[in-house]
Amino acid sequence: MALLNMNDYYTPLISLISHAIEAGFVPESNRNFIREAQDPDELLEKIGLGKAAE
């Protein structure tokens, strides 16, 4: 899942997921499914579609 977290829009969701992991409801490995950035170019890099991937 790729989240473009502009203006911290997805910060509450990211916090909820972190809390669920810390509480043991969700496996720690699931954290790897989330890529988050506030900059579109940075997010594209994180998911392998940015300039470095070319």
DSSP file (Angstrom, degrees, kcal/mol; ACC not computed):
  #  RESIDUE AA STRUCTURE BP1 BP2  ACC     N-H-->O    O-->H-N    N-H-->O    O-->H-N    TCO  KAPPA ALPHA  PHI   PSI    X-CA   Y-CA   Z-CA
    1    1 A M              0   0    0      0, 0.0    34,-3.1     0, 0.0     2,-0.5   0.000 360.0 360.0 360.0 130.0    0.0    0.0    0.0
    2    2 A A  E     -a   35   0A   0     32,-0.2     2,-0.6    34,-0.0    34,-0.2  -0.940 360.0-167.2-110.9 123.8    1.5    3.4   -1.0
    3    3 A L  E     -a   36   0A   0     32,-3.1    34,-1.8    -2,-0.5     2,-1.2  -0.944  15.8-153.8-116.5 118.6    0.2    6.4    1.0
    4    4 A L  E     -a   37   0A   0     -2,-0.6     2,-1.5    32,-0.2    34,-0.2  -0.778  18.3-165.3 -86.6  98.5    0.9    9.9   -0.2
    5    5 A N    >   +     0   0    0     32,-2.5     3,-1.5    -2,-1.2     2,-0.1  -0.317  17.2 169.2 -90.0  53.1    0.8   11.5    3.2
    6    6 A M  G >  S+     0   0    0     -2,-1.5     3,-1.8     1,-0.3     4,-0.1  -0.436  72.7   2.5 -68.3 137.7    0.5   15.1    2.2
    7    7 A N  G 3  S-     0   0    0      1,-0.3    -1,-0.3    -2,-0.1    -2,-0.0   0.769 125.3 -75.1  55.4  27.9   -0.4   17.5    5.1
    8    8 A D  G X  S+     0   0    0     -3,-1.5     3,-0.9     1,-0.1    -1,-0.3   0.767  87.0 150.7  58.9  29.0   -0.3   14.4    7.4
    9    9 A Y  T <  S+     0   0    0     -3,-1.8     4,-0.2     1,-0.3    -4,-0.1   0.892  74.3  36.7 -57.7 -42.0   -3.6   13.2    6.0
   10   10 A Y  T 3> S+     0   0    0      1,-0.2     4,-2.5     2,-0.1     3,-0.3   0.396  86.3 102.3 -94.6   3.3   -2.8    9.5    6.6
   11   11 A T  H <> S+     0   0    0     -3,-0.9     4,-2.6     1,-0.2     5,-0.2   0.891  80.4  52.2 -56.0 -43.2   -0.9   10.0    9.9
   12   12 A P  H  > S+     0   0    0      0, 0.0     4,-2.2     0, 0.0    -1,-0.2   0.904 111.1  47.9 -60.9 -38.1   -3.8    8.8   12.0
   13   13 A L  H  > S+     0   0    0     -3,-0.3     4,-2.4    -4,-0.2    -2,-0.2   0.923 111.7  49.1 -66.4 -43.6   -4.1    5.6    9.9
   14   14 A I  H  X S+     0   0    0     -4,-2.5     4,-2.4     1,-0.2    -1,-0.2   0.894 111.6  49.9 -62.5 -40.3   -0.4    5.0   10.2
   15   15 A S  H  X S+     0   0    0     -4,-2.6     4,-2.6    -5,-0.2    -1,-0.2   0.899 109.4  51.6 -64.6 -40.9   -0.6    5.5   13.9
   16   16 A L  H  X S+     0   0    0     -4,-2.2     4,-2.5     2,-0.2    -2,-0.2   0.916 110.7  47.7 -62.1 -43.7   -3.5    3.1   14.2
   17   17 A I  H  X S+     0   0    0     -4,-2.4     4,-2.1     2,-0.2    -2,-0.2   0.922 112.1  49.6 -64.5 -43.3   -1.6    0.4   12.2
   18   18 A S  H  X S+     0   0    0     -4,-2.4     4,-2.7     1,-0.2    -2,-0.2   0.907 111.1  50.0 -61.2 -41.8    1.5    0.9   14.4
   19   19 A H  H  X S+     0   0    0     -4,-2.6     4,-2.3     1,-0.2     6,-0.2   0.910 108.9  51.7 -63.3 -42.4   -0.6    0.6   17.6
   20   20 A A  H  <>S+     0   0    0     -4,-2.5     5,-2.1     2,-0.2     6,-1.3   0.878 111.8  47.3 -62.8 -37.2   -2.2   -2.6   16.3
   21   21 A I  H ><5S+     0   0    0     -4,-2.1     3,-1.2     4,-0.2    -2,-0.2   0.940 112.6  48.2 -67.7 -47.4    1.3   -4.0   15.6
   22   22 A E  H 3<5S+     0   0    0     -4,-2.7    -2,-0.2     1,-0.3    -1,-0.2   0.823 110.0  52.9 -63.5 -31.5    2.5   -3.0   19.1
   23   23 A A  T 3<5S-     0   0    0     -4,-2.3    -1,-0.3    -5,-0.2    -2,-0.2   0.557 116.7-114.8 -81.4  -7.8   -0.6   -4.4   20.7
   24   24 A G  T < 5S+     0   0    0     -3,-1.2    -3,-0.2    -4,-0.4    -2,-0.1   0.569  86.4 113.8  88.5   8.5    0.0   -7.8   19.0
   25   25 A F  S   <S+     0   0    0     -5,-2.1    -4,-0.2    -6,-0.2    -5,-0.1   0.733  80.1  36.8 -82.2 -22.7   -3.1   -7.7   16.8
   26   26 A V  S    S-     0   0    0     -6,-1.3    -2,-0.3    -9,-0.1    -1,-0.2  -0.991  93.9-108.4-130.9 135.7   -1.1   -7.5   13.6
   27   27 A P    >   -     0   0    0      0, 0.0     3,-1.7     0, 0.0     4,-0.3  -0.340  23.9-124.3 -64.0 144.0    2.2   -9.1   12.9
   28   28 A E  G >  S+     0   0    0      1,-0.3     3,-1.8     2,-0.2     4,-0.3   0.826 108.5  67.7 -55.1 -34.3    5.3   -6.8   12.7
   29   29 A S  G >  S+     0   0    0      1,-0.3     3,-1.3     2,-0.2    -1,-0.3   0.746  85.4  69.8 -61.8 -23.3    6.0   -8.1    9.2
   30   30 A N  G X  S+     0   0    0     -3,-1.7     3,-1.8     1,-0.3    -1,-0.3   0.718  80.5  75.2 -68.8 -19.0    2.8   -6.4    7.9
   31   31 A R  G X  S+     0   0    0     -3,-1.8     3,-1.5    -4,-0.3    -1,-0.3   0.815  84.9  66.4 -60.2 -28.3    4.5   -3.0    8.5
   32   32 A N  G <  S+     0   0    0     -3,-1.3    -1,-0.3    -4,-0.3    -2,-0.2   0.634  86.5  69.3 -69.2 -13.4    6.5   -3.8    5.3
   33   33 A F  G <  S+     0   0    0     -3,-1.8     2,-0.5    -4,-0.2    -1,-0.3   0.600  88.6  78.0 -78.7 -10.5    3.3   -3.6    3.2
   34   34 A I    <   -     0   0    0     -3,-1.5     2,-0.5    -4,-0.2   -32,-0.2  -0.874  54.3-176.2-109.6 127.7    3.1    0.1    3.7
   35   35 A R  E     +a    2   0A   0    -34,-3.1   -32,-3.1    -2,-0.5     2,-0.4  -0.985  14.6 179.6-116.9 131.4    5.1    2.7    1.9
   36   36 A E  E     +a    3   0A   0     -2,-0.5     2,-0.3   -34,-0.2   -32,-0.2  -0.992  10.8 152.0-138.2 139.4    4.5    6.3    3.0
   37   37 A A  E     -a    4   0A   0    -34,-1.8   -32,-2.5    -2,-0.4   -31,-0.1  -0.976  39.2-140.5-158.6 156.8    6.0    9.7    2.0
   38   38 A Q  S    S+     0   0    0     -2,-0.3   -31,-0.1   -34,-0.2   -34,-0.1   0.569  90.0  67.0 -94.3 -11.4    4.9   13.3    2.0
   39   39 A D  S  > S-     0   0    0      1,-0.1     4,-2.3   -33,-0.1     5,-0.2  -0.935  75.8-141.8-112.7 129.8    6.6   13.9   -1.4
   40   40 A P  H  > S+     0   0    0      0, 0.0     4,-2.4     0, 0.0     5,-0.2   0.895 102.7  50.4 -57.4 -42.2    5.3   12.3   -4.6
   41   41 A D  H  > S+     0   0    0      1,-0.2     4,-2.0     2,-0.2     5,-0.1   0.901 110.4  49.9 -64.0 -39.6    8.8   11.7   -6.0
   42   42 A E  H  > S+     0   0    0      2,-0.2     4,-2.2     1,-0.2    -1,-0.2   0.902 110.2  50.6 -64.1 -41.0    9.9   10.1   -2.8
   43   43 A L  H  X S+     0   0    0     -4,-2.3     4,-1.6     2,-0.2    -2,-0.2   0.912 108.3  51.9 -64.3 -42.2    6.9    7.8   -2.7
   44   44 A L  H  <>S+     0   0    0     -4,-2.4     5,-3.2     1,-0.2     6,-1.0   0.893 109.2  51.0 -61.2 -39.1    7.6    6.8   -6.3
   45   45 A E  H ><5S+     0   0    0     -4,-2.0     3,-1.3     4,-0.3    -1,-0.2   0.917 107.6  53.4 -60.8 -43.7   11.2    5.9   -5.3
   46   46 A K  H 3<5S+     0   0    0     -4,-2.2    -1,-0.2     1,-0.3    -2,-0.2   0.795 112.0  44.0 -65.3 -28.8    9.9    3.8   -2.4
   47   47 A I  T 3<5S-     0   0    0     -4,-1.6    -1,-0.3    -5,-0.1    -2,-0.2   0.324 119.8-106.6-100.8   9.3    7.7    1.8   -4.6
   48   48 A G  T < 5S+     0   0    0     -3,-1.3    -3,-0.2    -4,-0.2    -2,-0.1   0.701  95.6 100.5  82.1  20.4   10.3    1.3   -7.3
   49   49 A L      < +     0   0    0     -5,-3.2    -4,-0.3    -6,-0.2    -5,-0.1   0.283  56.8 103.2-118.3   9.3    8.8    3.7   -9.9
   50   50 A G  S >  S-     0   0    0     -6,-1.0     3,-1.4    -5,-0.1     4,-0.5  -0.081  91.8 -81.4 -85.0-173.8   11.0    6.7   -9.4
   51   51 A K  G >  S+     0   0    0      1,-0.3     3,-1.2     2,-0.2    -1,-0.1   0.824 125.9  60.6 -58.9 -35.6   13.9    8.1  -11.3
   52   52 A A  G 3  S+     0   0    0      1,-0.3    -1,-0.3     2,-0.1    -7,-0.0   0.770  99.0  59.0 -65.4 -23.9   16.4    5.7   -9.7
   53   53 A A  G <         0   0    0     -3,-1.4    -1,-0.3     1,-0.2    -2,-0.2   0.648 360.0 360.0 -78.8 -15.4   14.3    2.8  -11.2
   54   54 A E    <         0   0    0     -3,-1.2    -1,-0.2    -4,-0.5    -2,-0.1   0.487 360.0 360.0 -73.1 360.0   14.8    4.0  -14.8
